[in-house]
Amino acid sequence: MNQLLAGPPAVVAAGVDVFSDALRAQGAEVSDVDWRPPGFGDPADLAALVLDPRRAAANRTAVERVLAAGSVLTDVRPAREVLGLADRTILHAGPPITWADASGPLRGGLIGCCLFEGWASSVEEAERILAAGEITLEPCHHHSAVGPMAGVTSPSMWMWCLEDPVQGGKAYCNLNEGLGKVLRMGAFNEEVLTRLAWMRDVLGPVLAAAVRSMSDPLDVKAVLAQMLQMGDEGHNRNRAGSLMALRELSPAIVAVDAPSSDIAAVLRFIGGNEHFFLNLGMPTAKLAMDAARDVPGSTMVTVMARNGTEFGIQTAGTGDRWFTGPAQTPVGLFLGDYGPDDANPDIGDSAIMETYGVGGFSMAAAPAIVRFVGGTVPDALATTERMYQLTLAENPAMAIPILGFRGSPTGIDVVSVARTGWLPQINTGMAGRVAGTGQVGAGLVQPPRECFEQALAALAAATR
């Protein structure tokens, strides 16, 4: 050991350039190697899938359905109407979970829903009825819906209603509250509840009237495609998309028969909410991925979702079955004085964006995203290049300018993930670990490999 430390260090580096560059800046000798983690899963399962005569045609069918799917905005309606959501029922992000296993931000979101709906008059009463099982908890994905972060959706909340005009699917998402102290991040103070009441009483009805009055429905997929040409990636950066949505909706909004103060407040809220479009983009991705459900023999992932405790995936070949593992904690940049110890493990249905091939998969389209989630511009480019190795196709509708307008990497293949050992890259917000905290930062995260090992085994079992 003494001899090792006697001379200048010689470093062999594998991974993102930022590590090598930092060492070189300090005068160290660095040799970069192109290394990847070893593959995983039972070799017999992998062989069974590789040799499955259905796989190529099944994956082709699944991919064609994803690429063909469209998305138009047709309505805005309360969740109790459009989802048939019963009283004392709350939807949440990710795979199924109970109150006992819920993380801090999910608990905060559930408590906030109980206070907002009037089912409880205090935090303590909300905790009591949730612990007693008096509130039914169900995943958003079980209702053709998606929700960012905690994803909590209660009967009085207004929902975006989107349809696929090609294949007839429908998908839903609640309205985006903005950033900071918000319900989806687990905050439930008076500011949050006041905003939710305004969204219920003013924002929802105005948007509903505006959308219903439009002669042509908003083509949300087209907006998503344009965003990638304008520096967004569709998950954590939605600036261009939100502005385009405002441009398309505002003529109808100003024509709504409502007090001018309400119209002004709605326009001001949308204009000041950089994530407004996210809740339109997510159901657009949901429509596309749902179109590929139930294709026997397909190894394509159709859902990636997290509830703050577990990460779950579904595949085209296994339908509604969940494959889960422990949610990982994102690594990235923090707000104010928050740090890694304040962050909760990964949470939210918003990974449907990466499942569709945007978000973390299309970071090359939005190099400025690294200023929000961490890393460098070369890292963003390298991430997208790596995701092509895990996917079945390129989506020509979601073109990435800096890559010569190459289509985004689309259709995560369980077999490719297992073979390479690489895991899908997700960029995400970070909610505080303690209920009521709100957002503490944003960063990068990957699914646990257990999800893909379980899916690999289940898909292989179906070939025997």
HUTA-V524872 format. One record per helix or strand. SS is the DSSP state (alpha for helix, beta for strand). FROM is the first residue (numbers start at 0). TO is the last residue. If there is no record, write none. Layout:
BEGIN
ss;from;to
SS;FROM;TO
SS;FROM;TO
END
This chain:
BEGIN
ss;from;to
alpha;1;5
beta;9;13
alpha;16;24
beta;28;32
alpha;42;49
alpha;54;67
beta;71;77
alpha;78;81
beta;88;91
alpha;98;100
alpha;103;116
alpha;122;130
beta;135;138
alpha;139;142
beta;144;145
beta;152;153
beta;157;162
beta;169;173
alpha;182;184
alpha;189;212
beta;217;218
alpha;219;228
alpha;238;253
alpha;259;270
alpha;277;289
beta;299;306
beta;309;314
beta;322;325
beta;330;333
alpha;339;341
beta;342;342
beta;346;347
alpha;351;355
alpha;358;364
alpha;366;372
alpha;376;389
beta;390;399
alpha;400;402
beta;405;412
alpha;413;419
beta;424;431
beta;438;445
alpha;448;460
END
